């Protein structure tokens, strides 16, 4: 009896997820596809299990709303599909990686090839994530606390450094005419090695951001993810404007 109930809940969860994705796709018809690869609860919310998904207990994330206002958002569990060399990557030209999990060797190769072929990616790579989570450290449902992207960064001639003396607390960094919220941010510096390939990179705001031309494509990388904080019940215009500026810079033509 319990087994049948569990399968019933699973079927309902899958159905609810399918309806949500279909509704999202219908609302964004005609917009350019944007892949979303993230451990942050941007697309589904921070759910503890199927019950949360079915009940709608997870709080909606403002970032999903903001992105779906401009793009047809496609959530990704992996950058490669089973049996494909780069299948998942070929379905779109734009990608957001927000505090992603560590990439496999094949995913690193696929991402590098995709960017060099003309893909454009916006990456939030936070060395010390400050976002509060309902899940304890070590729980697989928790967002990636420390970003692990060294292989692809080295491939592009970059290294992410951390200032151990930086104090906890959000501050605003000027980026053009926009204020970017940061908290325990890292810094990008050049790092050339035998595995690196020559990339044309501009280091911005003291290395908080780096904007790289890589082959025919482009990568805008932010050494922090505080701009994506999801304060429940708040609609922060500073964060929305900062995200709009970052996506515009990453995805608009040079």
C-alpha positions as CSV (number, residue, x, y, z in Angstrom):
1,X,0.0,0.0,0.0
2,X,2.8,2.4,0.9
3,X,4.6,1.5,-2.3
4,X,1.6,2.3,-4.4
5,X,1.2,5.6,-2.6
6,X,4.8,6.5,-3.2
7,X,4.5,5.8,-6.9
8,X,1.3,7.8,-7.0
9,X,3.1,10.8,-5.5
10,X,6.0,10.4,-7.9
11,X,3.6,10.3,-10.9
12,X,1.8,13.4,-9.6
13,X,5.1,15.2,-9.2
14,X,6.3,14.3,-12.7
15,X,2.9,15.5,-14.0
16,X,3.1,18.8,-12.1
17,X,6.6,19.4,-13.3
18,X,5.6,18.7,-16.9
19,X,2.7,21.1,-16.7
20,X,4.9,23.8,-15.2
21,X,7.5,23.4,-17.9
22,X,4.8,23.4,-20.6
23,X,3.2,26.5,-19.2
24,X,6.6,28.3,-19.0
25,X,7.4,27.3,-22.6
26,X,3.9,28.6,-23.8
27,X,4.4,31.9,-22.0
28,X,7.8,32.5,-23.6
29,X,7.0,31.3,-27.1
30,X,9.0,33.2,-29.7
31,X,11.8,34.3,-27.3
32,X,15.4,33.1,-27.6
33,X,16.2,30.0,-25.6
34,X,18.4,30.4,-22.5
35,X,19.8,27.4,-20.8
36,X,20.0,27.5,-17.0
37,X,22.5,25.2,-15.2
38,X,22.5,25.9,-11.5
39,X,22.5,24.4,-8.0
40,X,20.6,27.5,-6.7
41,X,16.9,27.0,-6.4
42,X,16.1,29.4,-9.2
43,X,13.8,27.3,-11.3
44,X,12.0,24.9,-8.9
45,X,12.5,26.7,-5.6
46,X,14.2,25.1,-2.6
47,X,12.1,22.0,-2.3
48,X,12.7,19.3,0.3
49,X,11.0,16.6,-1.7
50,X,7.9,15.8,-3.9
51,X,5.5,16.9,-1.2
52,X,6.9,20.5,-1.3
53,X,6.7,20.5,-5.1
54,X,3.1,19.3,-5.1
55,X,2.0,21.6,-2.4
56,X,3.6,24.7,-3.8
57,X,5.5,25.2,-0.5
58,X,8.6,26.4,-2.3
59,X,8.9,30.1,-2.6
60,X,9.2,31.3,-6.2
61,X,12.5,32.8,-7.1
62,X,12.6,36.3,-8.5
63,X,15.5,35.4,-10.9
64,X,13.3,32.9,-12.8
65,X,10.6,35.5,-13.2
66,X,13.2,38.1,-14.4
67,X,14.8,35.7,-16.9
68,X,11.5,34.4,-18.3
69,X,10.5,38.0,-18.9
70,X,13.2,38.1,-21.6
71,X,14.0,34.5,-22.6
72,X,12.6,31.1,-23.1
73,X,14.2,29.5,-20.0
74,X,15.4,25.8,-20.3
75,X,16.5,24.2,-17.0
76,X,19.4,21.7,-17.3
77,X,20.6,18.9,-15.0
78,X,23.7,18.3,-17.1
79,X,25.5,19.9,-20.0
80,X,25.6,16.6,-21.9
81,X,22.9,14.2,-22.8
82,X,23.5,10.5,-22.5
83,X,25.1,9.2,-25.6
84,X,25.8,12.7,-27.0
85,X,29.0,14.5,-27.3
86,X,27.4,17.9,-27.0
87,X,23.7,17.4,-27.5
88,X,22.3,19.5,-24.7
89,X,24.5,22.4,-25.6
90,X,23.3,22.5,-29.3
91,X,19.8,23.4,-28.3
92,X,20.6,27.0,-27.5
93,X,23.1,29.8,-28.0
94,X,22.8,31.4,-24.6
95,X,23.6,29.9,-21.1
96,X,23.5,31.0,-17.5
97,X,25.6,29.0,-15.1
98,X,24.7,30.1,-11.5
99,X,26.9,28.4,-8.9
100,X,26.9,25.2,-10.9
101,X,28.1,21.8,-9.6
102,X,31.6,20.6,-10.6
103,X,31.7,19.7,-14.3
104,X,32.8,16.3,-15.5
105,X,35.8,16.2,-17.9
106,X,33.5,15.7,-20.9
107,X,31.3,18.6,-19.8
108,X,34.3,20.9,-19.6
109,X,35.3,19.9,-23.1
110,X,31.7,20.4,-24.4
111,X,31.4,23.8,-22.7
112,X,34.7,25.0,-24.1
113,X,33.8,23.8,-27.6
114,X,30.3,25.3,-27.4
115,X,31.7,28.7,-26.4
116,X,34.4,28.6,-29.1
117,X,31.8,27.8,-31.7
118,X,29.8,31.0,-30.8
119,X,28.0,30.3,-27.6
120,X,27.6,33.0,-25.0
121,X,27.6,32.2,-21.3
122,X,27.1,34.2,-18.1
123,X,28.7,32.5,-15.1
124,X,28.2,33.2,-11.4
125,X,31.2,31.6,-9.7
126,X,31.1,32.3,-6.0
127,X,34.1,31.1,-3.9
128,X,32.1,31.4,-0.7
129,X,28.3,31.4,-1.1
130,X,26.6,33.5,1.5
131,X,23.0,32.5,0.6
132,X,21.0,31.0,3.5
133,X,19.7,27.5,2.9
134,X,17.2,25.4,4.8
135,X,19.4,22.4,4.2
136,X,22.6,21.7,6.3
137,X,26.1,21.4,4.9
138,X,26.6,18.1,3.2
139,X,22.9,17.8,2.1
140,X,22.8,17.1,-1.6
141,X,19.8,19.4,-1.9
142,X,21.9,22.4,-0.7
143,X,23.4,24.8,-3.2
144,X,27.0,24.5,-4.1
145,X,28.8,26.4,-1.3
146,X,32.2,26.6,-3.0
147,X,32.3,26.8,-6.7
148,X,34.5,24.2,-8.4
149,X,35.2,25.4,-11.9
150,X,39.0,25.5,-11.9
151,X,39.5,23.3,-15.0
152,X,37.4,25.4,-17.4
153,X,38.7,28.6,-15.9
154,X,42.3,27.5,-16.4
155,X,41.5,26.5,-19.9
156,X,40.4,30.1,-20.5
157,X,43.6,31.4,-18.8
158,X,41.9,32.5,-15.5
159,X,42.2,31.8,-11.8
160,X,39.7,32.6,-9.1
161,X,41.3,33.9,-5.9
162,X,39.8,34.5,-2.5
163,X,40.8,37.3,-0.1
164,X,40.8,35.6,3.3
165,X,40.6,39.0,5.1
166,X,37.3,40.0,3.4
167,X,34.6,40.7,6.0
168,X,31.1,39.1,5.8
169,X,28.5,41.7,4.8
170,X,26.9,42.8,1.6
171,X,28.2,45.9,-0.2
172,X,27.6,47.5,-3.6
173,X,30.2,47.7,-6.3
174,X,29.8,50.2,-9.2
175,X,29.7,48.6,-12.6
176,X,29.1,51.3,-15.2
177,X,25.9,53.0,-14.1
178,X,24.7,50.0,-12.1
179,X,25.3,48.9,-8.6
180,X,26.2,45.2,-8.1
181,X,25.6,43.6,-4.7
182,X,28.5,41.4,-3.5
183,X,29.3,39.5,-0.4
184,X,32.7,37.7,0.3
185,X,33.4,38.0,-3.4
186,X,36.4,36.5,-5.2
187,X,38.8,38.0,-7.7
188,X,39.8,36.8,-11.2
189,X,43.5,37.0,-12.3
190,X,45.3,35.8,-15.4
191,X,46.7,32.3,-15.1
192,X,48.4,30.9,-18.2
193,X,49.5,27.3,-18.2
194,X,50.2,24.4,-20.7
195,X,46.4,23.7,-20.7
196,X,45.4,27.4,-21.3
197,X,44.5,28.8,-24.7
198,X,44.7,32.5,-25.6
199,X,41.6,34.4,-24.7
200,X,40.9,38.1,-25.0
201,X,39.8,39.0,-21.4
202,X,38.9,42.3,-19.8
203,X,39.1,42.4,-16.1
204,X,36.5,44.7,-14.6
205,X,36.0,46.2,-11.1
206,X,39.4,45.0,-9.9
207,X,38.8,41.5,-11.2
208,X,35.3,41.0,-9.7
209,X,34.1,40.4,-13.3
210,X,35.9,39.2,-16.3
211,X,34.6,39.5,-19.9
212,X,36.3,37.1,-22.3
213,X,36.2,36.7,-26.1
214,X,36.8,32.9,-26.6
215,X,36.9,31.8,-30.2
216,X,33.7,32.9,-31.8
217,X,31.9,33.1,-28.4
218,X,31.9,35.0,-25.2
219,X,32.0,34.4,-21.4
220,X,31.1,37.0,-18.8
221,X,32.1,35.6,-15.4
222,X,31.2,37.1,-12.0
223,X,33.3,36.0,-8.9
224,X,30.2,36.2,-6.6
225,X,26.5,35.2,-6.6
226,X,25.1,37.6,-4.0
227,X,23.1,39.4,-6.8
228,X,21.0,36.3,-7.0
229,X,20.0,36.3,-3.4
230,X,16.3,35.4,-2.9
231,X,15.1,37.4,0.1
232,X,11.6,36.1,0.7
233,X,8.9,38.7,0.3
234,X,11.3,41.3,-1.2
235,X,11.4,42.6,-4.8
236,X,14.8,44.3,-4.9
237,X,15.0,46.7,-7.8
238,X,18.8,46.9,-7.4
239,X,19.2,43.2,-7.9
240,X,16.8,43.1,-10.9
241,X,18.7,46.0,-12.6
242,X,22.0,44.4,-11.9
243,X,20.9,41.1,-13.4
244,X,19.4,42.9,-16.4
245,X,22.7,44.7,-17.0
246,X,24.7,41.4,-16.7
247,X,22.5,39.5,-19.1
248,X,22.5,42.4,-21.5
249,X,26.3,42.6,-21.5
250,X,26.8,38.8,-21.7
251,X,24.2,38.2,-24.5
252,X,24.2,41.3,-26.6
253,X,26.5,41.3,-29.6
254,X,29.8,43.0,-29.2
